[in-house]
Amino acid sequence: MSFKIEALDRLVEHLSRLPGLGEKTAQRLAFHILKTKEDFVSQLSQSLMDVKSQVHDCPICFNYTDGELCSVCSDSNRDEHLLCVVEDASDILRIESAMSFKGRYHVLQGVLSPLDGMGPDQIRLEELLNRVESEGVTEVVLALDADLEGDATSLYLTKIIKSRVLHTKVSRIAQGVPIGGNLEYVDYRTLSRALENRVEL
Protein backbone atom coordinates (compact mmCIF):
# COMPACT_ATOMS: atom_id res chain seq x y z
CA MET A 1 0.00 0.00 0.00
CA SER A 2 1.55 3.32 -1.07
CA PHE A 3 1.55 6.36 1.20
CA LYS A 4 2.08 9.34 -1.10
CA ILE A 5 0.92 12.88 -0.44
CA GLU A 6 2.38 15.32 -2.95
CA ALA A 7 2.33 18.44 -0.74
CA LEU A 8 3.96 16.55 2.13
CA ASP A 9 6.57 15.01 -0.17
CA ARG A 10 7.46 18.46 -1.52
CA LEU A 11 7.89 19.82 2.01
CA VAL A 12 10.14 16.90 2.98
CA GLU A 13 12.18 17.37 -0.20
CA HIS A 14 12.71 21.09 0.50
CA LEU A 15 13.53 20.57 4.18
CA SER A 16 16.04 17.83 3.35
CA ARG A 17 18.01 20.35 1.26
CA LEU A 18 18.89 22.28 4.41
CA PRO A 19 22.43 21.57 5.72
CA GLY A 20 22.55 18.90 8.39
CA LEU A 21 19.06 17.59 7.66
CA GLY A 22 18.66 14.14 6.20
CA GLU A 23 15.43 12.72 4.81
CA LYS A 24 14.31 11.17 8.11
CA THR A 25 14.82 14.40 10.06
CA ALA A 26 13.02 16.29 7.30
CA GLN A 27 10.10 13.86 7.58
CA ARG A 28 9.91 14.36 11.36
CA LEU A 29 9.88 18.14 10.91
CA ALA A 30 7.22 17.91 8.19
CA PHE A 31 4.95 15.80 10.39
CA HIS A 32 5.54 18.17 13.30
CA ILE A 33 4.52 21.12 11.11
CA LEU A 34 1.35 19.25 10.17
CA LYS A 35 0.44 18.90 13.85
CA THR A 36 1.07 22.55 14.78
CA LYS A 37 -1.53 25.28 14.72
CA GLU A 38 -2.04 27.23 11.52
CA ASP A 39 -0.91 30.52 13.08
CA PHE A 40 2.53 29.00 13.81
CA VAL A 41 2.87 27.89 10.19
CA SER A 42 1.88 31.39 9.03
CA GLN A 43 4.43 32.97 11.38
CA LEU A 44 7.13 30.56 10.21
CA SER A 45 6.33 31.30 6.58
CA GLN A 46 6.38 35.06 7.24
CA SER A 47 9.72 34.77 9.09
CA LEU A 48 11.25 33.00 6.09
CA MET A 49 9.97 35.69 3.73
CA ASP A 50 11.14 38.48 6.06
CA VAL A 51 14.68 37.13 6.41
CA LYS A 52 15.01 36.96 2.62
CA SER A 53 13.58 40.43 2.01
CA GLN A 54 15.08 42.34 4.96
CA VAL A 55 18.52 40.82 5.63
CA HIS A 56 21.36 41.77 3.29
CA ASP A 57 25.14 42.09 3.18
CA CYS A 58 26.81 44.93 5.05
CA PRO A 59 28.42 47.10 2.33
CA ILE A 60 31.67 47.36 4.34
CA CYS A 61 32.40 43.92 5.80
CA PHE A 62 29.78 41.66 4.11
CA ASN A 63 28.35 40.48 7.43
CA TYR A 64 24.55 40.10 7.50
CA THR A 65 22.47 43.07 8.59
CA ASP A 66 18.95 44.45 8.35
CA GLY A 67 20.17 48.04 8.60
CA GLU A 68 22.46 50.28 6.61
CA LEU A 69 25.55 48.82 8.34
CA CYS A 70 26.02 45.74 10.52
CA SER A 71 26.27 46.10 14.30
CA VAL A 72 30.07 45.67 14.26
CA CYS A 73 30.79 48.26 11.56
CA SER A 74 28.49 50.77 13.25
CA ASP A 75 30.15 50.26 16.68
CA SER A 76 32.58 53.15 17.26
CA ASN A 77 34.17 51.31 20.21
CA ARG A 78 35.67 48.66 17.91
CA ASP A 79 39.38 48.77 17.09
CA GLU A 80 39.38 49.82 13.43
CA HIS A 81 43.06 48.91 13.06
CA LEU A 82 42.44 45.22 13.86
CA LEU A 83 40.65 43.20 11.16
CA CYS A 84 39.55 39.57 11.48
CA VAL A 85 38.96 37.72 8.20
CA VAL A 86 36.39 34.90 8.18
CA GLU A 87 34.88 32.67 5.51
CA ASP A 88 31.18 33.07 6.35
CA ALA A 89 29.10 35.57 8.29
CA SER A 90 28.08 32.76 10.67
CA ASP A 91 31.73 32.55 11.81
CA ILE A 92 31.42 36.04 13.31
CA LEU A 93 28.79 34.81 15.77
CA ARG A 94 31.10 32.03 16.91
CA ILE A 95 34.05 34.38 17.42
CA GLU A 96 31.88 36.97 19.17
CA SER A 97 30.70 34.28 21.62
CA ALA A 98 34.32 34.05 22.83
CA MET A 99 34.12 37.75 23.86
CA SER A 100 37.87 38.15 23.20
CA PHE A 101 38.03 40.01 19.91
CA LYS A 102 37.42 43.78 19.87
CA GLY A 103 38.31 44.59 16.27
CA ARG A 104 36.31 44.56 13.06
CA TYR A 105 35.55 41.79 10.57
CA HIS A 106 35.73 41.03 6.87
CA VAL A 107 33.69 38.17 5.40
CA LEU A 108 35.27 36.55 2.33
CA GLN A 109 32.03 34.71 1.45
CA GLY A 110 34.07 31.65 0.53
CA VAL A 111 37.60 30.27 0.38
CA LEU A 112 39.91 29.35 -2.46
CA SER A 113 38.91 25.98 -3.90
CA PRO A 114 39.81 25.49 -7.58
CA LEU A 115 37.94 22.18 -7.77
CA ASP A 116 34.73 24.01 -6.79
CA GLY A 117 35.42 26.92 -9.12
CA MET A 118 36.33 29.28 -6.27
CA GLY A 119 39.28 31.46 -7.26
CA PRO A 120 40.43 34.90 -6.04
CA ASP A 121 37.74 36.60 -8.15
CA GLN A 122 34.94 34.64 -6.45
CA ILE A 123 35.74 35.80 -2.90
CA ARG A 124 35.77 39.30 -1.39
CA LEU A 125 39.55 39.63 -1.82
CA GLU A 126 39.79 42.99 -3.57
CA GLU A 127 37.44 44.54 -1.02
CA LEU A 128 39.67 43.16 1.76
CA LEU A 129 42.82 44.63 0.22
CA ASN A 130 41.12 48.01 -0.28
CA ARG A 131 40.07 48.05 3.39
CA VAL A 132 43.54 47.13 4.63
CA GLU A 133 45.05 49.92 2.54
CA SER A 134 42.45 52.64 3.15
CA GLU A 135 41.46 52.03 6.80
CA GLY A 136 44.97 51.96 8.26
CA VAL A 137 44.70 48.32 9.38
CA THR A 138 47.80 47.34 11.38
CA GLU A 139 46.94 43.65 11.87
CA VAL A 140 44.90 41.18 9.85
CA VAL A 141 43.81 38.08 11.80
CA LEU A 142 42.96 35.12 9.58
CA ALA A 143 40.24 33.03 11.25
CA LEU A 144 39.70 30.41 8.56
CA ASP A 145 39.08 26.70 8.98
CA ALA A 146 42.17 24.57 9.53
CA ASP A 147 41.62 22.46 6.42
CA LEU A 148 43.19 22.33 2.96
CA GLU A 149 41.10 25.19 1.55
CA GLY A 150 41.52 27.33 4.66
CA ASP A 151 45.29 26.79 4.69
CA ALA A 152 45.61 27.62 0.98
CA THR A 153 43.51 30.76 1.38
CA SER A 154 45.50 31.88 4.43
CA LEU A 155 48.81 31.46 2.60
CA TYR A 156 47.50 33.30 -0.45
CA LEU A 157 46.08 36.18 1.61
CA THR A 158 49.31 36.50 3.60
CA LYS A 159 51.37 36.76 0.42
CA ILE A 160 49.05 39.30 -1.23
CA ILE A 161 48.60 41.49 1.87
CA LYS A 162 52.30 41.59 2.70
CA SER A 163 53.20 42.47 -0.89
CA ARG A 164 50.71 45.35 -1.08
CA VAL A 165 50.69 46.71 2.48
CA LEU A 166 54.20 46.45 3.87
CA HIS A 167 53.52 47.56 7.45
CA THR A 168 50.51 45.34 8.15
CA LYS A 169 51.00 42.33 10.41
CA VAL A 170 49.24 39.12 9.31
CA SER A 171 48.41 36.49 11.93
CA ARG A 172 46.26 33.39 12.12
CA ILE A 173 44.31 31.89 15.00
CA ALA A 174 46.35 28.98 16.26
CA GLN A 175 46.22 27.01 19.53
CA GLY A 176 43.06 25.13 20.22
CA VAL A 177 41.70 24.80 16.70
CA PRO A 178 42.45 21.26 15.48
CA ILE A 179 43.82 20.47 12.05
CA GLY A 180 40.91 19.62 9.78
CA GLY A 181 38.45 21.18 12.24
CA ASN A 182 35.67 23.64 11.42
CA LEU A 183 34.93 26.78 13.45
CA GLU A 184 31.31 25.63 13.64
CA TYR A 185 32.27 22.89 16.12
CA VAL A 186 34.82 24.82 18.24
CA ASP A 187 33.62 25.90 21.70
CA TYR A 188 33.99 29.51 22.88
CA ARG A 189 36.84 28.76 25.34
CA THR A 190 38.91 27.14 22.60
CA LEU A 191 38.22 30.04 20.25
CA SER A 192 39.18 32.53 22.96
CA ARG A 193 42.52 30.77 23.52
CA ALA A 194 43.13 30.54 19.77
CA LEU A 195 42.58 34.28 19.32
CA GLU A 196 44.78 35.16 22.30
CA ASN A 197 47.62 32.97 21.02
CA ARG A 198 47.50 33.78 17.33
CA VAL A 199 50.86 33.65 15.52
CA GLU A 200 52.28 35.88 12.83
CA LEU A 201 52.71 34.25 9.41
Disulfide bonds with the S-S distance in Angstrom:
none
